[in-house]
Amino acid sequence: MEESIGLLQEIKEVFACREQDVRTYSPLTLAYIGDAIYDLVIRSVVVERGNRSNNDLHKRVTRYVKAEAQSKMITALMDELTEEEEAIYRRGRNAKSYTMAKNASMSDYRRATGYEALMGYLYLTGQTSRMLALVKKGIDTVGMEI
């Protein structure tokens, strides 16, 4: 098996991306990439748990990626966060977004945006093990089973 250098590092190398200071990214930019990487993690786990119809895969994934579920997870994780992680979460939660999820309360949507900002920050700073640990703990804490 080939040794991995990490998906993000490989993307940067293949596409000749310049190094960026992640701390300068807006919280909504962090949430944008965080939404995608969190979705990829959940989809990967669901697919690895068994071959299913696309409809069943979609239903299973949707339970975890909707704002209400993310809001519950971050609420359960607050005591686990470092000061830096909590600051990133708060920046994302407090960001002025011009959109809202169709089936979520404003408070759930804001907490979910903060959660996604944290996921994006951890991914972009190469802290994928920490990101995965928080996702796992969040899912376990709220009693959800993939």
C-alpha positions, 0 to 999 in steps of 0.5 A: 500500500502506498504511503499517504502524505495527506489529501490536502498536502497532495492537492496543494502539490498537484495544483501548485497552491501557495501556502496560505495563513488559515488564520486570515480566512473568514469564518464562512470560508472555513465553514464552506470547506468544513461542510465539504470535509465533514460531509466526506467523512460521514459519506466515507463512514456510511459507504464503508459500513456496507454497500447499499442503494443510493437512496439508503446511503443518502438517508443515512448521511442526511441524518448527520449532515443536517444543521440540527444534528451538527448543532447537537454534536457541537453542543455536546463537544463544547467541554472537549474543545481547546480555547483555540477551537472554541474561538474558531467555533464562536467566529463561525457561529457569530458570522453573518450568513446570508443564507439559512438551511431550509429545515433548521432553526436559526440557532441550530443553523448558527451552531452548525456553521460554527461546527463546520468552521471548526471542521474546516479549520482543523482540516486546513491546519492538518489536524485531521486526527483531531477533526476525526476524533471530535466527529466520532465523539460528537456522534457517540455523545448524542447517541447516533449510530452510523 
